Amino acid sequence: MRTPARSPAQLRNMFGANLRHLSESYPSVSSLARQLGINRTQFNRYLSGESFPRPDVLARICDFFDVDARVLLEPVDQIGPSSGPVMSGFLKDFMGEKVQQVPESDFPSGFYQFSRRSFVKENQFVRGLIYVLRQGNDTHIKGYEPKLAMAMQGIPPAPQAREYRGFVLKVEDGVVIVTSRRNGLTASMNFLNRVTSFENNFWVGYATRTARENSASTRVTRLVYEHLGNDLERVMPIARYTGFCALEDLVAFHQNLLQHKDPMR
């Protein structure tokens, strides 16, 4: 049966509703508009259904949120990924809904600070900040590599090159996170499980990187995540001090959980 034609106003309203839904996972509309390269006032017009973006701007929005142009016609929570190994029928019974749907209670959305030993500077540690967000039934993660780490690998430290994104899967005793940089040919895999703490907001596990075997370098190291929520007043001071640091510069409980003197088993 043929779908009835929609008026321009209906299309704008559908797009506005979808854009509002996609934006809910971001703590600041102003920051989101800057990341998209869209004037905040114009972005508000898109959100309210008053205006519709040019084709090039629409393509930029679709690419950023990893959706397609069906955002014009269908509710975004009904638009699922159409391709890719995790979503294929071949893996449906192995990496299906039970694995892909990570309960909010198991791994909440919001900001996290993390700590681990550096892969590229053996005597240093890394403090980082990541953001966990949900789109439909999927749990995603995004963050930025330290500028110095990028420079040491001969990669320009521009924000686009430093940004990494990934997805979170549920496993029996925690979560698995797979991340990669934009158009990157390397990836990182993290495993985390919750540990007992006063606010129940700490996870510990390990991080691995895809690199050739080398007896002089580290490919696996312990990792600590601390959930911060969406309180920007708490997050911003931490964001200023991300990057390489000495062990004693880490939060005391992070130091304890990293067990830096004990080898990985």
Salt bridges, closest charged atoms under 4 A:
GLU50 OE1 - ARG45 NH1 3.48
ASP56 OD2 - ARG54 NH2 2.90
ASP68 OD2 - ARG70 NH2 2.80
GLU104 OE1 - ARG134 NH1 3.08
ASP106 OD2 - LYS170 NZ 2.72
GLU145 OE2 - ARG181 NH1 3.94
GLU163 OE2 - LYS142 NZ 3.75
GLU163 OE2 - ARG165 NE 2.85
GLU163 OE1 - ARG182 NH2 3.50
GLU226 OE2 - ARG234 NH2 3.40
GLU226 OE1 - HIS254 NE2 2.87
